[in-house]
Amino acid sequence: MERFTISLGAELAREFDELIHARGYQNRSEAMRDILRQHIEEQRLRVREASHCVANVSYVYSHHERELADRVIALQHHFHDLTIATMHVHLDHDQCMESLFLKGPVDRVRACADRLTAERGVRHGGMNLVPVEIHTHSHPHSSGGGHAHDHGHEHDHGEGHEGEEVAGAGQLHQHARPKS
């Protein structure tokens, strides 16, 4: 680990210490590492160095809006290859919120988010996008059980209950890891 020293004016140092305390950091170094990572990732996205990401697109809408649910579902199906999961909550009698979790190429994830939040009737849409390195590999799944990956964890894709074949055997796996 490298060390470096920075100089701050008294007011900025005080505000930084308040931020550290409010966010629960143990020390200034932890806070600086997070701030630097955030700015580096923002720069990667700005200059399009990041090719893949995971994202959460959240939006609020009125469930009374004519055909909005059908349009949103159709859009999600259009981008089915990016969609990991969706979550729907009822905020009150009239409003709902959905969160759509996506993984894939940054440009396609942004296109999906832009189209969703631009739908007539969608309000308060926003996206949290995290650049990641996608590690893709293919390997056979035997009926004998699990197998080891070279990235530090195991999966059990062997047999289901009472000898049933598990769906997805022999398929490609993608593992996302935040860029450091």
N, CA, C and O atoms as a DFTB+ gen file, in Angstrom:
720 C
 N C O
     1  1       0.841      -1.169       0.000
     2  2       0.000       0.000       0.000
     3  2       0.889       1.237       0.000
     4  3       1.851       1.323       0.763
     5  1       0.557       2.193      -0.865
     6  2       1.315       3.440      -0.919
     7  2       0.697       4.479      -0.001
     8  3      -0.515       4.495       0.216
     9  1       1.531       5.333       0.526
    10  2       1.056       6.430       1.373
    11  2       1.349       7.749       0.665
    12  3       2.343       7.886      -0.048
    13  1       0.458       8.716       0.880
    14  2       0.735      10.062       0.409
    15  2       0.105      11.043       1.387
    16  3      -0.805      10.689       2.136
    17  1       0.583      12.244       1.374
    18  2       0.130      13.270       2.305
    19  2      -0.582      14.356       1.518
    20  3      -0.143      14.736       0.433
    21  1      -1.681      14.854       2.067
    22  2      -2.360      15.991       1.451
    23  2      -2.520      17.087       2.496
    24  3      -2.580      16.821       3.697
    25  1      -2.585      18.287       2.029
    26  2      -2.795      19.437       2.905
    27  2      -4.176      19.987       2.651
    28  3      -4.584      20.171       1.505
    29  1      -4.902      20.252       3.739
    30  2      -6.256      20.803       3.644
    31  2      -6.352      22.041       4.515
    32  3      -5.708      22.130       5.561
    33  1      -7.152      22.984       4.081
    34  2      -7.450      24.126       4.925
    35  2      -8.258      23.663       6.133
    36  3      -8.870      22.595       6.092
    37  1      -8.269      24.432       7.178
    38  2      -8.935      24.047       8.425
    39  2     -10.425      23.760       8.218
    40  3     -10.948      22.783       8.754
    41  1     -11.100      24.600       7.451
    42  2     -12.546      24.420       7.222
    43  2     -12.827      23.127       6.446
    44  3     -13.726      22.371       6.814
    45  1     -12.070      22.869       5.381
    46  2     -12.268      21.651       4.595
    47  2     -11.952      20.412       5.433
    48  3     -12.661      19.410       5.343
    49  1     -10.900      20.469       6.242
    50  2     -10.551      19.343       7.116
    51  2     -11.674      19.076       8.116
    52  3     -12.009      17.920       8.377
    53  1     -12.253      20.133       8.675
    54  2     -13.357      19.982       9.629
    55  2     -14.563      19.337       8.944
    56  3     -15.171      18.418       9.492
    57  1     -14.909      19.817       7.743
    58  2     -16.038      19.259       7.006
    59  2     -15.779      17.804       6.624
    60  3     -16.694      16.980       6.662
    61  1     -14.548      17.487       6.260
    62  2     -14.189      16.115       5.916
    63  2     -14.343      15.210       7.144
    64  3     -14.876      14.106       7.035
    65  1     -13.884      15.669       8.296
    66  2     -14.028      14.890       9.525
    67  2     -15.497      14.696       9.895
    68  3     -15.871      13.638      10.401
    69  1     -16.324      15.696       9.652
    70  2     -17.764      15.550       9.896
    71  2     -18.361      14.487       8.965
    72  3     -19.187      13.675       9.383
    73  1     -17.936      14.505       7.710
    74  2     -18.392      13.501       6.751
    75  2     -17.967      12.100       7.198
    76  3     -18.767      11.165       7.156
    77  1     -16.743      11.960       7.614
    78  2     -16.223      10.674       8.086
    79  2     -17.082      10.158       9.236
    80  3     -17.491       8.997       9.248
    81  1     -17.346      11.022      10.185
    82  2     -18.153      10.630      11.339
    83  2     -19.582      10.277      10.926
    84  3     -20.118       9.258      11.361
    85  1     -20.195      11.105      10.097
    86  2     -21.582      10.875       9.674
    87  2     -21.739       9.572       8.893
    88  3     -22.757       8.891       9.013
    89  1     -20.742       9.234       8.103
    90  2     -20.803       8.020       7.277
    91  2     -20.295       6.781       7.995
    92  3     -20.457       5.669       7.492
    93  1     -19.680       6.953       9.166
    94  2     -19.235       5.810       9.944
    95  2     -17.879       5.252       9.571
    96  3     -17.571       4.108       9.906
    97  1     -17.057       6.038       8.879
    98  2     -15.704       5.590       8.569
    99  2     -14.883       5.533       9.849
   100  3     -15.107       6.305      10.780
   101  1     -13.937       4.616       9.881
   102  2     -13.058       4.482      11.041
   103  2     -11.925       5.499      11.019
   104  3     -11.394       5.876      12.064
   105  1     -11.556       5.946       9.802
   106  2     -10.444       6.891       9.706
   107  2     -10.495       7.620       8.362
   108  3     -11.305       7.288       7.496
   109  1      -9.634       8.600       8.204
   110  2      -9.581       9.396       6.980
   111  2      -9.152       8.563       5.772
   112  3      -9.633       8.790       4.662
   113  1      -8.263       7.612       5.980
   114  2      -7.769       6.803       4.859
   115  2      -8.900       6.019       4.204
   116  3      -8.990       5.972       2.977
   117  1      -9.769       5.397       5.015
   118  2     -10.893       4.650       4.444
   119  2     -11.790       5.565       3.621
   120  3     -12.221       5.206       2.525
   121  1     -12.064       6.736       4.152
   122  2     -12.917       7.687       3.438
   123  2     -12.273       8.141       2.132
   124  3     -12.940       8.211       1.100
   125  1     -10.985       8.448       2.174
   126  2     -10.288       8.886       0.955
   127  2     -10.274       7.793      -0.103
   128  3     -10.452       8.082      -1.286
   129  1     -10.064       6.532       0.304
   130  2     -10.072       5.433      -0.675
   131  2     -11.423       5.353      -1.378
   132  3     -11.482       5.202      -2.599
   133  1     -12.517       5.455      -0.606
   134  2     -13.842       5.403      -1.228
   135  2     -14.089       6.589      -2.151
   136  3     -14.637       6.426      -3.241
   137  1     -13.688       7.772      -1.722
   138  2     -13.869       8.966      -2.553
   139  2     -13.071       8.829      -3.848
   140  3     -13.582       9.140      -4.923
   141  1     -11.847       8.376      -3.757
   142  2     -11.017       8.203      -4.950
   143  2     -11.610       7.158      -5.886
   144  3     -11.674       7.375      -7.096
   145  1     -12.048       6.013      -5.331
   146  2     -12.664       4.974      -6.174
   147  2     -13.876       5.527      -6.916
   148  3     -14.054       5.287      -8.110
   149  1     -14.703       6.269      -6.189
   150  2     -15.906       6.832      -6.801
   151  2     -15.543       7.763      -7.954
   152  3     -16.148       7.677      -9.023
   153  1     -14.592       8.629      -7.763
   154  2     -14.209       9.570      -8.820
   155  2     -13.531       8.865      -9.998
   156  3     -13.731       9.248     -11.151
   157  1     -12.738       7.846      -9.711
   158  2     -12.102       7.087     -10.791
   159  2     -13.163       6.374     -11.625
   160  3     -13.087       6.381     -12.854
   161  1     -14.155       5.755     -10.972
   162  2     -15.226       5.063     -11.707
   163  2     -16.061       6.049     -12.513
   164  3     -16.448       5.752     -13.643
   165  1     -16.341       7.210     -11.949
   166  2     -17.085       8.233     -12.694
   167  2     -16.306       8.659     -13.934
   168  3     -16.890       8.855     -15.000
   169  1     -15.004       8.802     -13.800
   170  2     -14.174       9.183     -14.951
   171  2     -14.174       8.075     -16.002
   172  3     -14.271       8.357     -17.196
   173  1     -14.065       6.819     -15.569
   174  2     -14.109       5.700     -16.514
   175  2     -15.412       5.711     -17.303
   176  3     -15.421       5.469     -18.510
   177  1     -16.505       5.993     -16.614
   178  2     -17.791       6.044     -17.302
   179  2     -17.861       7.233     -18.251
   180  3     -18.404       7.129     -19.351
   181  1     -17.308       8.359     -17.819
   182  2     -17.337       9.569     -18.652
   183  2     -16.563       9.379     -19.946
   184  3     -17.006       9.815     -21.008
   185  1     -15.413       8.731     -19.862
   186  2     -14.595       8.542     -21.058
   187  2     -14.828       7.175     -21.694
   188  3     -14.119       6.775     -22.617
   189  1     -15.812       6.483     -21.194
   190  2     -16.253       5.191     -21.739
   191  2     -15.177       4.114     -21.692
   192  3     -15.097       3.273     -22.588
   193  1     -14.344       4.137     -20.645
   194  2     -13.372       3.065     -20.460
   195  2     -14.038       1.805     -19.928
   196  3     -13.588       0.696     -20.217
   197  1     -15.101       1.965     -19.155
   198  2     -15.803       0.811     -18.585
   199  2     -16.700       0.211     -19.655
   200  3     -17.496       0.919     -20.273
   201  1     -16.575      -1.076     -19.874
   202  2     -17.400      -1.705     -20.903
   203  2     -18.643      -2.364     -20.327
   204  3     -19.665      -2.441     -21.010
   205  1     -18.581      -2.843     -19.081
   206  2     -19.716      -3.533     -18.477
   207  2     -20.048      -2.928     -17.117
   208  3     -19.222      -2.270     -16.484
   209  1     -21.277      -3.174     -16.694
   210  2     -21.718      -2.621     -15.424
   211  2     -22.835      -3.470     -14.836
   212  3     -23.402      -4.338     -15.499
   213  1     -23.131      -3.198     -13.590
   214  2     -24.367      -3.613     -12.955
   215  2     -25.070      -2.312     -12.587
   216  3     -24.421      -1.306     -12.303
   217  1     -26.391      -2.338     -12.593
   218  2     -27.125      -1.104     -12.332
   219  2     -28.459      -1.401     -11.682
   220  3     -29.032      -2.479     -11.839
   221  1     -28.932      -0.413     -10.950
   222  2     -30.272      -0.436     -10.386
   223  2     -30.991       0.785     -10.947
   224  3     -30.575       1.920     -10.716
   225  1     -32.068       0.546     -11.679
   226  2     -32.888       1.622     -12.208
   227  2     -34.171       1.623     -11.384
   228  3     -34.920       0.646     -11.388
   229  1     -34.419       2.715     -10.684
   230  2     -35.617       2.817      -9.857
   231  2     -36.474       3.953     -10.370
   232  3     -35.970       4.993     -10.793
   233  1     -37.780       3.737     -10.325
   234  2     -38.686       4.775     -10.805
   235  2     -40.028       4.647     -10.100
   236  3     -40.451       3.561      -9.703
   237  1     -40.679       5.791      -9.959
   238  2     -41.999       5.882      -9.339
   239  2     -42.992       6.211     -10.432
   240  3     -42.704       7.007     -11.327
   241  1     -44.174       5.592     -10.359
   242  2     -45.200       5.871     -11.358
   243  2     -46.582       5.666     -10.762
   244  3     -46.754       4.992      -9.746
   245  1     -47.551       6.262     -11.418
   246  2     -48.940       6.072     -11.029
   247  2     -49.455       4.820     -11.704
   248  3     -49.330       4.668     -12.919
   249  1     -50.034       3.918     -10.920
   250  2     -50.545       2.697     -11.553
   251  2     -51.853       2.953     -12.298
   252  3     -52.384       2.048     -12.942
   253  1     -52.371       4.166     -12.217
   254  2     -53.575       4.529     -12.971
   255  2     -53.236       4.968     -14.396
   256  3     -54.128       5.078     -15.236
   257  1     -51.948       5.220     -14.675
   258  2     -51.545       5.664     -16.012
   259  2     -51.899       4.588     -17.034
   260  3     -51.525       3.424     -16.889
   261  1     -52.608       4.990     -18.043
   262  2     -53.125       4.068     -19.051
   263  2     -52.014       3.287     -19.758
   264  3     -51.107       3.883     -20.338
   265  1     -52.086       1.984     -19.709
   266  2     -51.209       1.044     -20.398
   267  2     -49.728       1.159     -20.014
   268  3     -48.877       0.574     -20.683
   269  1     -49.412       1.893     -18.962
   270  2     -48.004       2.050     -18.575
   271  2     -47.400       0.714     -18.160
   272  3     -46.287       0.393     -18.577
   273  1     -48.095      -0.057     -17.363
   274  2     -47.556      -1.345     -16.915
   275  2     -47.219      -2.227     -18.116
   276  3     -46.171      -2.873     -18.131
   277  1     -48.085      -2.259     -19.111
   278  2     -47.828      -3.073     -20.305
   279  2     -46.610      -2.560     -21.073
   280  3     -45.813      -3.353     -21.575
   281  1     -46.463      -1.227     -21.167
   282  2     -45.311      -0.659     -21.877
   283  2     -44.006      -0.962     -21.149
   284  3     -42.997      -1.284     -21.776
   285  1     -44.032      -0.857     -19.828
   286  2     -42.830      -1.120     -19.035
   287  2     -42.447      -2.590     -19.137
   288  3     -41.269      -2.909     -19.302
   289  1     -43.414      -3.483     -19.042
   290  2     -43.134      -4.918     -19.160
   291  2     -42.587      -5.242     -20.551
   292  3     -41.644      -6.023     -20.679
   293  1     -43.168      -4.650     -21.581
   294  2     -42.676      -4.889     -22.943
   295  2     -41.228      -4.411     -23.084
   296  3     -40.410      -5.070     -23.726
   297  1     -40.923      -3.274     -22.486
   298  2     -39.565      -2.747     -22.535
   299  2     -38.592      -3.658     -21.783
   300  3     -37.479      -3.902     -22.250
   301  1     -39.008      -4.153     -20.636
   302  2     -38.163      -5.073     -19.878
   303  2     -37.911      -6.354     -20.675
   304  3     -36.805      -6.894     -20.651
   305  1     -38.931      -6.838     -21.377
   306  2     -38.745      -8.024     -22.213
   307  2     -37.810      -7.737     -23.392
   308  3     -37.039      -8.602     -23.808
   309  1     -37.887      -6.528     -23.917
   310  2     -36.981      -6.143     -25.006
   311  2     -35.520      -6.231     -24.543
   312  3     -34.643      -6.628     -25.311
   313  1     -35.270      -5.859     -23.290
   314  2     -33.921      -5.894     -22.724
   315  2     -33.752      -7.093     -21.780
   316  3     -33.036      -7.000     -20.784
   317  1     -34.404      -8.203     -22.089
   318  2     -34.380      -9.375     -21.214
   319  2     -32.968      -9.906     -20.942
   320  3     -32.715     -10.474     -19.879
   321  1     -32.067      -9.726     -21.879
   322  2     -30.709     -10.233     -21.698
   323  2     -29.923      -9.439     -20.661
   324  3     -28.893      -9.911     -20.181
   325  1     -30.390      -8.243     -20.307
   326  2     -29.734      -7.417     -19.295
   327  2     -30.356      -7.584     -17.919
   328  3     -29.703      -7.335     -16.905
   329  1     -31.599      -7.998     -17.878
   330  2     -32.376      -7.994     -16.645
   331  2     -31.968      -9.133     -15.721
   332  3     -31.978     -10.301     -16.107
   333  1     -31.612      -8.773     -14.501
   334  2     -31.303      -9.750     -13.466
   335  2     -32.560     -10.010     -12.637
   336  3     -32.925     -11.161     -12.399
   337  1     -33.223      -8.929     -12.198
   338  2     -34.410      -9.054     -11.355
   339  2     -35.161      -7.732     -11.346
   340  3     -34.617      -6.686     -11.701
   341  1     -36.414      -7.797     -10.937
   342  2     -37.201      -6.588     -10.715
   343  2     -37.875      -6.702      -9.356
   344  3     -38.144      -7.797      -8.862
   345  1     -38.140      -5.545      -8.767
   346  2     -38.870      -5.504      -7.505
   347  2     -39.927      -4.415      -7.621
   348  3     -39.651      -3.317      -8.105
   349  1     -41.126      -4.725      -7.176
   350  2     -42.260      -3.809      -7.275
   351  2     -42.810      -3.585      -5.873
   352  3     -43.053      -4.543      -5.140
   353  1     -43.008      -2.319      -5.495
   354  2     -43.608      -1.998      -4.198
   355  2     -44.717      -0.974      -4.382
   356  3     -44.655      -0.120      -5.266
   357  1     -45.730      -1.076      -3.534
   358  2     -46.846      -0.126      -3.540
   359  2     -46.544       0.958      -2.513
   360  3     -46.428       0.667      -1.322
   361  1     -46.415       2.201      -2.958
   362  2     -46.095       3.302      -2.058
   363  2     -47.331       3.838      -1.360
   364  3     -47.297       4.158      -0.171
   365  1     -48.410       3.932      -2.099
   366  2     -49.691       4.358      -1.543
   367  2     -50.777       3.880      -2.495
   368  3     -50.523       3.022      -3.341
   369  1     -51.986       4.424      -2.370
   370  2     -53.096       3.967      -3.200
   371  2     -52.851       4.202      -4.695
   372  3     -53.330       3.435      -5.530
   373  1     -52.113       5.252      -5.027
   374  2     -51.944       5.628      -6.423
   375  2     -50.558       5.349      -7.010
   376  3     -50.432       5.155      -8.219
   377  1     -49.537       5.326      -6.185
   378  2     -48.169       5.262      -6.707
   379  2     -47.464       3.947      -6.368
   380  3     -47.643       3.362      -5.300
   381  1     -46.661       3.521      -7.330
   382  2     -45.824       2.335      -7.167
   383  2     -44.382       2.719      -7.459
   384  3     -44.110       3.725      -8.114
   385  1     -43.472       1.905      -6.964
   386  2     -42.073       2.069      -7.297
   387  2     -41.568       0.715      -7.777
   388  3     -41.900      -0.328      -7.213
   389  1     -40.766       0.754      -8.819
   390  2     -40.104      -0.450      -9.294
   391  2     -38.613      -0.213      -9.330
   392  3     -38.145       0.889      -9.617
   393  1     -37.878      -1.262      -9.036
   394  2     -36.428      -1.265      -9.197
   395  2     -36.095      -2.401     -10.142
   396  3     -36.520      -3.540      -9.948
   397  1     -35.343      -2.078     -11.144
   398  2     -34.924      -3.036     -12.157
   399  2     -33.416      -3.193     -12.027
   400  3     -32.678      -2.210     -12.093
   401  1     -32.958      -4.423     -11.842
   402  2     -31.539      -4.704     -11.678
   403  2     -31.012      -5.245     -13.000
   404  3     -31.529      -6.224     -13.539
   405  1     -29.976      -4.590     -13.512
   406  2     -29.436      -4.901     -14.834
   407  2     -27.958      -5.240     -14.758
   408  3     -27.253      -4.801     -13.849
   409  1     -27.496      -6.028     -15.726
   410  2     -26.073      -6.337     -15.853
   411  2     -25.761      -6.492     -17.328
   412  3     -26.442      -7.236     -18.035
   413  1     -24.720      -5.785     -17.805
   414  2     -24.347      -5.924     -19.197
   415  2     -23.503      -4.769     -19.678
   416  3     -22.944      -4.023     -18.874
   417  1     -23.407      -4.616     -21.000
   418  2     -22.632      -3.504     -21.566
   419  2     -23.212      -2.152     -21.137
   420  3     -24.426      -1.949     -21.154
   421  1     -22.334      -1.247     -20.758
   422  2     -22.755       0.060     -20.237
   423  2     -23.715       0.765     -21.191
   424  3     -24.747       1.274     -20.753
   425  1     -23.400       0.805     -22.476
   426  2     -24.256       1.524     -23.423
   427  2     -25.671       0.953     -23.475
   428  3     -26.638       1.712     -23.540
   429  1     -25.803      -0.366     -23.447
   430  2     -27.128      -0.994     -23.501
   431  2     -27.886      -0.794     -22.194
   432  3     -29.098      -0.578     -22.205
   433  1     -27.178      -0.866     -21.066
   434  2     -27.825      -0.631     -19.767
   435  2     -28.349       0.796     -19.705
   436  3     -29.469       1.033     -19.253
   437  1     -27.534       1.749     -20.162
   438  2     -27.993       3.149     -20.180
   439  2     -29.190       3.325     -21.109
   440  3     -30.131       4.046     -20.779
   441  1     -29.158       2.673     -22.263
   442  2     -30.280       2.780     -23.207
   443  2     -31.560       2.252     -22.576
   444  3     -32.620       2.860     -22.722
   445  1     -31.470       1.134     -21.883
   446  2     -32.636       0.568     -21.205
   447  2     -33.153       1.533     -20.145
   448  3     -34.353       1.802     -20.086
   449  1     -32.268       2.051     -19.314
   450  2     -32.664       2.982     -18.254
   451  2     -33.274       4.248     -18.833
   452  3     -34.285       4.736     -18.328
   453  1     -32.673       4.779     -19.880
   454  2     -33.200       6.005     -20.492
   455  2     -34.598       5.783     -21.041
   456  3     -35.477       6.627     -20.864
   457  1     -34.811       4.659     -21.702
   458  2     -36.135       4.385     -22.276
   459  2     -37.177       4.161     -21.182
   460  3     -38.317       4.606     -21.315
   461  1     -36.798       3.480     -20.109
   462  2     -37.742       3.252     -19.011
   463  2     -38.153       4.558     -18.348
   464  3     -39.341       4.822     -18.157
   465  1     -37.168       5.368     -18.000
   466  2     -37.482       6.596     -17.267
   467  2     -38.134       7.653     -18.160
   468  3     -38.709       8.615     -17.652
   469  1     -38.054       7.489     -19.480
   470  2     -38.685       8.436     -20.402
   471  2     -40.129       8.056     -20.726
   472  3     -40.834       8.820     -21.386
   473  1     -40.577       6.885     -20.270
   474  2     -41.957       6.480     -20.550
   475  2     -42.931       7.485     -19.954
   476  3     -42.739       7.960     -18.835
   477  1     -43.967       7.803     -20.703
   478  2     -45.004       8.705     -20.214
   479  2     -45.638       8.098     -18.959
   480  3     -46.091       6.954     -18.982
   481  1     -45.669       8.857     -17.881
   482  2     -46.246       8.392     -16.627
   483  2     -45.215       7.970     -15.593
   484  3     -45.549       7.809     -14.419
   485  1     -43.954       7.787     -16.015
   486  2     -42.893       7.452     -15.064
   487  2     -42.376       8.750     -14.472
   488  3     -42.066       9.698     -15.193
   489  1     -42.289       8.778     -13.154
   490  2     -41.782       9.964     -12.458
   491  2     -40.585       9.566     -11.603
   492  3     -40.438       8.402     -11.229
   493  1     -39.760      10.507     -11.308
   494  2     -38.673      10.319     -10.348
   495  2     -37.778       9.132     -10.675
   496  3     -37.379       8.400      -9.770
   497  1     -37.461       8.929     -11.925
   498  2     -36.571       7.831     -12.307
   499  2     -35.114       8.173     -12.069
   500  3     -34.703       9.323     -12.221
   501  1     -34.344       7.182     -11.701
   502  2     -32.910       7.376     -11.503
   503  2     -32.174       6.058     -11.626
   504  3     -32.762       4.982     -11.519
   505  1     -30.864       6.165     -11.855
   506  2     -30.059       4.965     -12.032
   507  2     -28.789       5.067     -11.209
   508  3     -28.152       6.120     -11.151
   509  1     -28.430       3.965     -10.576
   510  2     -27.138       3.821      -9.921
   511  2     -26.370       2.782     -10.722
   512  3     -26.749       1.612     -10.746
   513  1     -25.307       3.195     -11.369
   514  2     -24.551       2.337     -12.265
   515  2     -23.161       2.110     -11.678
   516  3     -22.479       3.060     -11.293
   517  1     -22.747       0.843     -11.611
   518  2     -21.442       0.488     -11.061
   519  2     -20.654      -0.267     -12.130
   520  3     -21.065      -1.351     -12.546
   521  1     -19.531       0.289     -12.578
   522  2     -18.710      -0.420     -13.565
   523  2     -18.140      -1.704     -12.955
   524  3     -17.705      -1.705     -11.803
   525  1     -18.144      -2.780     -13.713
   526  2     -17.598      -4.053     -13.248
   527  2     -16.844      -4.727     -14.386
   528  3     -17.045      -4.422     -15.561
   529  1     -15.987      -5.634     -14.008
   530  2     -15.338      -6.507     -14.984
   531  2     -16.174      -7.774     -15.041
   532  3     -16.428      -8.394     -14.008
   533  1     -16.601      -8.164     -16.222
   534  2     -17.393      -9.377     -16.389
   535  2     -16.452     -10.498     -16.793
   536  3     -15.758     -10.410     -17.806
   537  1     -16.437     -11.547     -15.996
   538  2     -15.624     -12.725     -16.288
   539  2     -16.570     -13.805     -16.796
   540  3     -17.423     -14.292     -16.053
   541  1     -16.418     -14.174     -18.054
   542  2     -17.286     -15.156     -18.676
   543  2     -16.487     -16.418     -18.952
   544  3     -15.374     -16.370     -19.477
   545  1     -17.074     -17.540     -18.591
   546  2     -16.438     -18.800     -18.894
   547  2     -17.508     -19.869     -19.072
   548  3     -18.604     -19.771     -18.520
   549  1     -17.179     -20.865     -19.833
   550  2     -18.108     -21.955     -20.095
   551  2     -17.465     -23.250     -19.630
   552  3     -16.266     -23.471     -19.803
   553  1     -18.285     -24.089     -19.041
   554  2     -17.786     -25.377     -18.591
   555  2     -18.952     -26.346     -18.482
   556  3     -20.089     -25.927     -18.262
   557  1     -18.683     -27.622     -18.633
   558  2     -19.762     -28.603     -18.539
   559  2     -20.191     -28.802     -17.093
   560  3     -19.389     -28.662     -16.169
   561  1     -21.440     -29.122     -16.913
   562  2     -21.955     -29.463     -15.598
   563  2     -22.221     -30.954     -15.574
   564  3     -23.033     -31.462     -16.347
   565  1     -21.552     -31.632     -14.709
   566  2     -21.752     -33.071     -14.614
   567  2     -22.934     -33.365     -13.709
   568  3     -23.344     -32.511     -12.923
   569  1     -23.465     -34.528     -13.810
   570  2     -24.576     -34.904     -12.943
   571  2     -24.081     -35.263     -11.559
   572  3     -24.883     -35.577     -10.680
   573  1     -22.762     -35.223     -11.348
   574  2     -22.198     -35.610     -10.071
   575  2     -22.134     -34.510      -9.038
   576  3     -21.737     -34.791      -7.907
   577  1     -22.491     -33.291      -9.342
   578  2     -22.499     -32.261      -8.318
   579  2     -21.766     -31.015      -8.722
   580  3     -21.781     -30.610      -9.884
   581  1     -21.114     -30.402      -7.732
   582  2     -20.517     -29.088      -7.927
   583  2     -19.193     -29.136      -8.663
   584  3     -18.676     -30.202      -8.998
   585  1     -18.668     -27.964      -8.899
   586  2     -17.394     -27.808      -9.585
   587  2     -16.755     -26.526      -9.091
   588  3     -17.451     -25.608      -8.658
   589  1     -15.455     -26.460      -9.153
   590  2     -14.741     -25.278      -8.669
   591  2     -14.460     -24.328      -9.819
   592  3     -14.188     -24.758     -10.940
   593  1     -14.529     -23.027      -9.533
   594  2     -14.145     -21.983     -10.474
   595  2     -12.824     -21.407     -10.010
   596  3     -12.448     -21.545      -8.845
   597  1     -12.130     -20.768     -10.916
   598  2     -10.842     -20.195     -10.560
   599  2     -10.967     -18.830      -9.898
   600  3      -9.955     -18.158      -9.697
   601  1     -12.175     -18.401      -9.554
   602  2     -12.319     -17.086      -8.938
   603  2     -12.817     -17.169      -7.512
   604  3     -13.434     -16.230      -7.010
   605  1     -12.554     -18.288      -6.857
   606  2     -12.674     -18.324      -5.413
   607  2     -13.994     -18.755      -4.822
   608  3     -14.173     -18.620      -3.611
   609  1     -14.918     -19.259      -5.589
   610  2     -16.130     -19.796      -4.977
   611  2     -16.665     -20.946      -5.801
   612  3     -16.280     -21.129      -6.955
   613  1     -17.564     -21.727      -5.195
   614  2     -18.095     -22.891      -5.881
   615  2     -19.581     -22.735      -6.125
   616  3     -20.272     -22.001      -5.418
   617  1     -20.064     -23.441      -7.144
   618  2     -21.486     -23.528      -7.453
   619  2     -21.850     -24.992      -7.458
   620  3     -21.010     -25.837      -7.767
   621  1     -23.079     -25.307      -7.123
   622  2     -23.562     -26.667      -7.262
   623  2     -24.624     -26.659      -8.339
   624  3     -25.767     -26.279      -8.084
   625  1     -24.258     -27.076      -9.543
   626  2     -25.185     -27.127     -10.664
   627  2     -25.469     -28.565     -11.057
   628  3     -25.902     -28.829     -12.179
   629  1     -25.238     -29.466     -10.175
   630  2     -25.358     -30.886     -10.494
   631  2     -26.790     -31.328     -10.687
   632  3     -27.418     -30.989     -11.690
   633  1     -27.310     -32.081      -9.735
   634  2     -28.646     -32.630      -9.869
   635  2     -29.598     -31.891      -8.960
   636  3     -29.207     -31.356      -7.923
   637  1     -30.832     -31.871      -9.357
   638  2     -31.888     -31.297      -8.536
   639  2     -32.395     -32.357      -7.574
   640  3     -31.674     -33.297      -7.239
   641  1     -33.611     -32.207      -7.137
   642  2     -34.218     -33.162      -6.223
   643  2     -34.478     -34.480      -6.922
   644  3     -34.933     -34.500      -8.066
   645  1     -34.195     -35.574      -6.249
   646  2     -34.461     -36.929      -6.732
   647  2     -33.931     -37.162      -8.140
   648  3     -34.614     -37.752      -8.977
   649  1     -32.703     -36.694      -8.398
   650  2     -32.040     -36.992      -9.654
   651  2     -32.484     -36.159     -10.840
   652  3     -32.081     -36.451     -11.965
   653  1     -33.317     -35.109     -10.631
   654  2     -33.737     -34.257     -11.743
   655  2     -32.547     -33.474     -12.271
   656  3     -31.683     -33.051     -11.502
   657  1     -32.505     -33.285     -13.558
   658  2     -31.475     -32.461     -14.185
   659  2     -31.751     -31.005     -13.839
   660  3     -32.904     -30.576     -13.860
   661  1     -30.724     -30.246     -13.523
   662  2     -30.884     -28.833     -13.195
   663  2     -30.947     -28.029     -14.480
   664  3     -30.123     -28.207     -15.377
   665  1     -31.933     -27.142     -14.563
   666  2     -32.057     -26.272     -15.744
   667  2     -30.807     -25.424     -15.874
   668  3     -30.252     -24.966     -14.875
   669  1     -30.368     -25.217     -17.092
   670  2     -29.224     -24.351     -17.340
   671  2     -27.912     -25.100     -17.400
   672  3     -26.857     -24.483     -17.540
   673  1     -27.953     -26.416     -17.296
   674  2     -26.700     -27.167     -17.343
   675  2     -25.987     -26.905     -18.659
   676  3     -26.610     -26.895     -19.720
   677  1     -24.683     -26.693     -18.586
   678  2     -23.872     -26.443     -19.771
   679  2     -23.942     -25.023     -20.284
   680  3     -23.387     -24.720     -21.340
   681  1     -24.621     -24.135     -19.547
   682  2     -24.740     -22.761     -20.024
   683  2     -23.553     -21.917     -19.596
   684  3     -22.774     -22.299     -18.723
   685  1     -23.438     -20.770     -20.226
   686  2     -22.388     -19.810     -19.941
   687  2     -22.700     -19.089     -18.635
   688  3     -23.852     -18.732     -18.386
   689  1     -21.696     -18.874     -17.807
   690  2     -21.867     -18.139     -16.558
   691  2     -21.151     -16.813     -16.671
   692  3     -20.102     -16.710     -17.307
   693  1     -21.728     -15.798     -16.048
   694  2     -21.058     -14.507     -15.958
   695  2     -20.935     -14.130     -14.499
   696  3     -21.896     -14.234     -13.737
   697  1     -19.749     -13.693     -14.114
   698  2     -19.502     -13.268     -12.768
   699  2     -19.016     -11.839     -12.831
   700  3     -18.067     -11.539     -13.554
   701  1     -19.657     -10.945     -12.079
   702  2     -19.289      -9.536     -12.101
   703  2     -18.521      -9.182     -10.844
   704  3     -18.893      -9.583      -9.741
   705  1     -17.460      -8.438     -11.017
   706  2     -16.638      -7.996      -9.915
   707  2     -16.407      -6.497     -10.097
   708  3     -16.001      -6.061     -11.174
   709  1     -16.669      -5.682      -9.025
   710  2     -16.408      -4.236      -9.177
   711  2     -14.967      -3.995      -9.537
   712  3     -14.071      -4.706      -9.082
   713  1     -14.745      -2.976     -10.368
   714  2     -13.371      -2.600     -10.714
   715  2     -12.732      -1.960      -9.499
   716  3     -13.390      -1.240      -8.748
   717  1     -11.451      -2.223      -9.307
   718  2     -10.791      -1.632      -8.142
   719  2      -9.846      -0.547      -8.557
   720  3      -9.199       0.066      -7.708
